[in-house]
């Protein structure tokens, strides 16, 4: 059966509305999933951890390894949670913890 011009226009407009509604739902759902915040339940300055926390915020903390004294920034937010990044001196060597280089 041939459809009239009015029926075709009506079908196109409904299809467009469905696409727009679906797009809005996808954007809304993805915005809810992308905004996670991870909190650390304990700061490990005890004898069981190999790291000592020097400074922390809600998004990162600075730690050093107890044996090597090498300092790291650790991410604490979103998909990059738990990523360790070595802190470097201006000459490119790893930053080593001493009481004189903090604070």
PyMOL commands that place a pseudoatom at each C-alpha (Angstrom):
pseudoatom trace, name=CA, resn=UNK, resi=1, chain=A, elem=C, hetatm=0, pos=[0.000, 0.000, 0.000]
pseudoatom trace, name=CA, resn=UNK, resi=2, chain=A, elem=C, hetatm=0, pos=[1.209, 3.448, -0.829]
pseudoatom trace, name=CA, resn=UNK, resi=3, chain=A, elem=C, hetatm=0, pos=[1.369, 5.866, 2.026]
pseudoatom trace, name=CA, resn=UNK, resi=4, chain=A, elem=C, hetatm=0, pos=[0.301, 9.430, 1.742]
pseudoatom trace, name=CA, resn=UNK, resi=5, chain=A, elem=C, hetatm=0, pos=[2.724, 12.287, 2.109]
pseudoatom trace, name=CA, resn=UNK, resi=6, chain=A, elem=C, hetatm=0, pos=[1.149, 13.147, 5.468]
pseudoatom trace, name=CA, resn=UNK, resi=7, chain=A, elem=C, hetatm=0, pos=[1.651, 9.588, 6.821]
pseudoatom trace, name=CA, resn=UNK, resi=8, chain=A, elem=C, hetatm=0, pos=[5.313, 9.574, 5.728]
pseudoatom trace, name=CA, resn=UNK, resi=9, chain=A, elem=C, hetatm=0, pos=[5.935, 12.951, 7.402]
pseudoatom trace, name=CA, resn=UNK, resi=10, chain=A, elem=C, hetatm=0, pos=[4.274, 11.702, 10.604]
pseudoatom trace, name=CA, resn=UNK, resi=11, chain=A, elem=C, hetatm=0, pos=[6.454, 8.549, 10.627]
pseudoatom trace, name=CA, resn=UNK, resi=12, chain=A, elem=C, hetatm=0, pos=[9.637, 10.588, 10.060]
pseudoatom trace, name=CA, resn=UNK, resi=13, chain=A, elem=C, hetatm=0, pos=[8.778, 12.995, 12.876]
pseudoatom trace, name=CA, resn=UNK, resi=14, chain=A, elem=C, hetatm=0, pos=[8.108, 10.126, 15.328]
pseudoatom trace, name=CA, resn=UNK, resi=15, chain=A, elem=C, hetatm=0, pos=[11.367, 8.421, 14.360]
pseudoatom trace, name=CA, resn=UNK, resi=16, chain=A, elem=C, hetatm=0, pos=[13.267, 11.653, 14.969]
pseudoatom trace, name=CA, resn=UNK, resi=17, chain=A, elem=C, hetatm=0, pos=[11.631, 12.068, 18.366]
pseudoatom trace, name=CA, resn=UNK, resi=18, chain=A, elem=C, hetatm=0, pos=[12.538, 8.502, 19.310]
pseudoatom trace, name=CA, resn=UNK, resi=19, chain=A, elem=C, hetatm=0, pos=[16.185, 9.075, 18.318]
pseudoatom trace, name=CA, resn=UNK, resi=20, chain=A, elem=C, hetatm=0, pos=[16.335, 12.297, 20.352]
pseudoatom trace, name=CA, resn=UNK, resi=21, chain=A, elem=C, hetatm=0, pos=[14.731, 10.604, 23.385]
pseudoatom trace, name=CA, resn=UNK, resi=22, chain=A, elem=C, hetatm=0, pos=[17.151, 7.688, 23.144]
pseudoatom trace, name=CA, resn=UNK, resi=23, chain=A, elem=C, hetatm=0, pos=[20.111, 10.080, 22.881]
pseudoatom trace, name=CA, resn=UNK, resi=24, chain=A, elem=C, hetatm=0, pos=[18.957, 11.956, 26.012]
pseudoatom trace, name=CA, resn=UNK, resi=25, chain=A, elem=C, hetatm=0, pos=[18.652, 8.688, 27.952]
pseudoatom trace, name=CA, resn=UNK, resi=26, chain=A, elem=C, hetatm=0, pos=[22.146, 7.584, 26.863]
pseudoatom trace, name=CA, resn=UNK, resi=27, chain=A, elem=C, hetatm=0, pos=[23.688, 10.925, 27.901]
pseudoatom trace, name=CA, resn=UNK, resi=28, chain=A, elem=C, hetatm=0, pos=[21.902, 10.850, 31.271]
pseudoatom trace, name=CA, resn=UNK, resi=29, chain=A, elem=C, hetatm=0, pos=[22.924, 7.277, 32.082]
pseudoatom trace, name=CA, resn=UNK, resi=30, chain=A, elem=C, hetatm=0, pos=[26.543, 7.818, 31.020]
pseudoatom trace, name=CA, resn=UNK, resi=31, chain=A, elem=C, hetatm=0, pos=[26.790, 10.946, 33.166]
pseudoatom trace, name=CA, resn=UNK, resi=32, chain=A, elem=C, hetatm=0, pos=[25.747, 8.922, 36.201]
pseudoatom trace, name=CA, resn=UNK, resi=33, chain=A, elem=C, hetatm=0, pos=[28.321, 6.211, 35.510]
pseudoatom trace, name=CA, resn=UNK, resi=34, chain=A, elem=C, hetatm=0, pos=[31.258, 8.555, 34.879]
pseudoatom trace, name=CA, resn=UNK, resi=35, chain=A, elem=C, hetatm=0, pos=[31.122, 10.398, 38.181]
pseudoatom trace, name=CA, resn=UNK, resi=36, chain=A, elem=C, hetatm=0, pos=[32.385, 7.861, 40.656]
pseudoatom trace, name=CA, resn=UNK, resi=37, chain=A, elem=C, hetatm=0, pos=[34.561, 8.832, 43.576]
pseudoatom trace, name=CA, resn=UNK, resi=38, chain=A, elem=C, hetatm=0, pos=[36.705, 6.343, 45.407]
pseudoatom trace, name=CA, resn=UNK, resi=39, chain=A, elem=C, hetatm=0, pos=[37.620, 6.886, 49.006]
pseudoatom trace, name=CA, resn=UNK, resi=40, chain=A, elem=C, hetatm=0, pos=[40.476, 5.190, 50.758]
pseudoatom trace, name=CA, resn=UNK, resi=41, chain=A, elem=C, hetatm=0, pos=[39.322, 3.370, 53.845]
pseudoatom trace, name=CA, resn=UNK, resi=42, chain=A, elem=C, hetatm=0, pos=[42.666, 3.410, 55.619]
pseudoatom trace, name=CA, resn=UNK, resi=43, chain=A, elem=C, hetatm=0, pos=[45.904, 5.325, 55.404]
pseudoatom trace, name=CA, resn=UNK, resi=44, chain=A, elem=C, hetatm=0, pos=[48.702, 2.851, 55.809]
pseudoatom trace, name=CA, resn=UNK, resi=45, chain=A, elem=C, hetatm=0, pos=[51.350, 4.265, 58.104]
pseudoatom trace, name=CA, resn=UNK, resi=46, chain=A, elem=C, hetatm=0, pos=[51.466, 1.030, 60.058]
pseudoatom trace, name=CA, resn=UNK, resi=47, chain=A, elem=C, hetatm=0, pos=[54.105, -1.694, 60.017]
pseudoatom trace, name=CA, resn=UNK, resi=48, chain=A, elem=C, hetatm=0, pos=[52.224, -3.974, 57.592]
pseudoatom trace, name=CA, resn=UNK, resi=49, chain=A, elem=C, hetatm=0, pos=[52.342, -1.600, 54.600]
pseudoatom trace, name=CA, resn=UNK, resi=50, chain=A, elem=C, hetatm=0, pos=[55.373, -1.026, 52.391]
pseudoatom trace, name=CA, resn=UNK, resi=51, chain=A, elem=C, hetatm=0, pos=[54.308, 2.605, 51.802]
pseudoatom trace, name=CA, resn=UNK, resi=52, chain=A, elem=C, hetatm=0, pos=[54.046, 5.632, 54.071]
pseudoatom trace, name=CA, resn=UNK, resi=53, chain=A, elem=C, hetatm=0, pos=[51.532, 8.345, 53.214]
pseudoatom trace, name=CA, resn=UNK, resi=54, chain=A, elem=C, hetatm=0, pos=[52.973, 11.883, 53.367]
pseudoatom trace, name=CA, resn=UNK, resi=55, chain=A, elem=C, hetatm=0, pos=[50.140, 14.001, 51.974]
pseudoatom trace, name=CA, resn=UNK, resi=56, chain=A, elem=C, hetatm=0, pos=[46.654, 13.230, 50.727]
pseudoatom trace, name=CA, resn=UNK, resi=57, chain=A, elem=C, hetatm=0, pos=[43.605, 14.818, 49.141]
pseudoatom trace, name=CA, resn=UNK, resi=58, chain=A, elem=C, hetatm=0, pos=[40.344, 13.331, 47.909]
pseudoatom trace, name=CA, resn=UNK, resi=59, chain=A, elem=C, hetatm=0, pos=[41.916, 12.745, 44.451]
pseudoatom trace, name=CA, resn=UNK, resi=60, chain=A, elem=C, hetatm=0, pos=[45.558, 11.758, 45.112]
pseudoatom trace, name=CA, resn=UNK, resi=61, chain=A, elem=C, hetatm=0, pos=[48.127, 11.039, 47.793]
pseudoatom trace, name=CA, resn=UNK, resi=62, chain=A, elem=C, hetatm=0, pos=[51.915, 11.196, 47.980]
pseudoatom trace, name=CA, resn=UNK, resi=63, chain=A, elem=C, hetatm=0, pos=[53.623, 8.139, 49.431]
pseudoatom trace, name=CA, resn=UNK, resi=64, chain=A, elem=C, hetatm=0, pos=[57.140, 6.793, 49.738]
pseudoatom trace, name=CA, resn=UNK, resi=65, chain=A, elem=C, hetatm=0, pos=[58.386, 3.221, 49.803]
pseudoatom trace, name=CA, resn=UNK, resi=66, chain=A, elem=C, hetatm=0, pos=[59.749, 2.300, 53.246]
pseudoatom trace, name=CA, resn=UNK, resi=67, chain=A, elem=C, hetatm=0, pos=[62.857, 0.507, 51.955]
pseudoatom trace, name=CA, resn=UNK, resi=68, chain=A, elem=C, hetatm=0, pos=[63.841, 2.493, 48.860]
pseudoatom trace, name=CA, resn=UNK, resi=69, chain=A, elem=C, hetatm=0, pos=[62.441, 5.896, 50.000]
pseudoatom trace, name=CA, resn=UNK, resi=70, chain=A, elem=C, hetatm=0, pos=[61.306, 6.541, 46.383]
pseudoatom trace, name=CA, resn=UNK, resi=71, chain=A, elem=C, hetatm=0, pos=[58.288, 8.887, 46.330]
pseudoatom trace, name=CA, resn=UNK, resi=72, chain=A, elem=C, hetatm=0, pos=[55.108, 8.301, 44.298]
pseudoatom trace, name=CA, resn=UNK, resi=73, chain=A, elem=C, hetatm=0, pos=[51.870, 10.126, 43.561]
pseudoatom trace, name=CA, resn=UNK, resi=74, chain=A, elem=C, hetatm=0, pos=[48.911, 7.741, 43.728]
pseudoatom trace, name=CA, resn=UNK, resi=75, chain=A, elem=C, hetatm=0, pos=[45.615, 8.605, 42.037]
pseudoatom trace, name=CA, resn=UNK, resi=76, chain=A, elem=C, hetatm=0, pos=[42.449, 8.057, 44.041]
pseudoatom trace, name=CA, resn=UNK, resi=77, chain=A, elem=C, hetatm=0, pos=[39.666, 9.069, 41.662]
pseudoatom trace, name=CA, resn=UNK, resi=78, chain=A, elem=C, hetatm=0, pos=[37.677, 7.544, 38.818]
pseudoatom trace, name=CA, resn=UNK, resi=79, chain=A, elem=C, hetatm=0, pos=[39.011, 5.049, 36.334]
pseudoatom trace, name=CA, resn=UNK, resi=80, chain=A, elem=C, hetatm=0, pos=[42.650, 5.824, 37.159]
pseudoatom trace, name=CA, resn=UNK, resi=81, chain=A, elem=C, hetatm=0, pos=[42.364, 4.858, 40.820]
pseudoatom trace, name=CA, resn=UNK, resi=82, chain=A, elem=C, hetatm=0, pos=[45.498, 3.174, 42.129]
pseudoatom trace, name=CA, resn=UNK, resi=83, chain=A, elem=C, hetatm=0, pos=[47.891, 4.393, 39.434]
pseudoatom trace, name=CA, resn=UNK, resi=84, chain=A, elem=C, hetatm=0, pos=[51.377, 5.036, 40.871]
pseudoatom trace, name=CA, resn=UNK, resi=85, chain=A, elem=C, hetatm=0, pos=[53.505, 7.761, 39.264]
pseudoatom trace, name=CA, resn=UNK, resi=86, chain=A, elem=C, hetatm=0, pos=[57.132, 8.206, 40.287]
pseudoatom trace, name=CA, resn=UNK, resi=87, chain=A, elem=C, hetatm=0, pos=[57.920, 11.767, 41.389]
pseudoatom trace, name=CA, resn=UNK, resi=88, chain=A, elem=C, hetatm=0, pos=[61.035, 13.124, 39.678]
pseudoatom trace, name=CA, resn=UNK, resi=89, chain=A, elem=C, hetatm=0, pos=[63.641, 15.715, 40.588]
pseudoatom trace, name=CA, resn=UNK, resi=90, chain=A, elem=C, hetatm=0, pos=[64.429, 18.489, 38.114]
pseudoatom trace, name=CA, resn=UNK, resi=91, chain=A, elem=C, hetatm=0, pos=[67.321, 16.390, 36.702]
pseudoatom trace, name=CA, resn=UNK, resi=92, chain=A, elem=C, hetatm=0, pos=[64.982, 13.460, 35.958]
pseudoatom trace, name=CA, resn=UNK, resi=93, chain=A, elem=C, hetatm=0, pos=[66.105, 11.183, 38.792]
pseudoatom trace, name=CA, resn=UNK, resi=94, chain=A, elem=C, hetatm=0, pos=[63.485, 9.674, 41.142]
pseudoatom trace, name=CA, resn=UNK, resi=95, chain=A, elem=C, hetatm=0, pos=[62.662, 11.844, 44.148]
pseudoatom trace, name=CA, resn=UNK, resi=96, chain=A, elem=C, hetatm=0, pos=[63.951, 10.218, 47.364]
pseudoatom trace, name=CA, resn=UNK, resi=97, chain=A, elem=C, hetatm=0, pos=[62.200, 10.930, 50.665]
pseudoatom trace, name=CA, resn=UNK, resi=98, chain=A, elem=C, hetatm=0, pos=[64.183, 12.846, 53.266]
pseudoatom trace, name=CA, resn=UNK, resi=99, chain=A, elem=C, hetatm=0, pos=[62.749, 14.964, 56.055]
pseudoatom trace, name=CA, resn=UNK, resi=100, chain=A, elem=C, hetatm=0, pos=[64.404, 18.047, 54.531]
pseudoatom trace, name=CA, resn=UNK, resi=101, chain=A, elem=C, hetatm=0, pos=[62.561, 17.803, 51.168]
pseudoatom trace, name=CA, resn=UNK, resi=102, chain=A, elem=C, hetatm=0, pos=[59.094, 17.729, 52.770]
pseudoatom trace, name=CA, resn=UNK, resi=103, chain=A, elem=C, hetatm=0, pos=[57.300, 20.741, 54.071]
for i in range(1, 103): cmd.bond("trace and resi %d" % i, "trace and resi %d" % (i + 1))
show_as sticks, trace
zoom trace
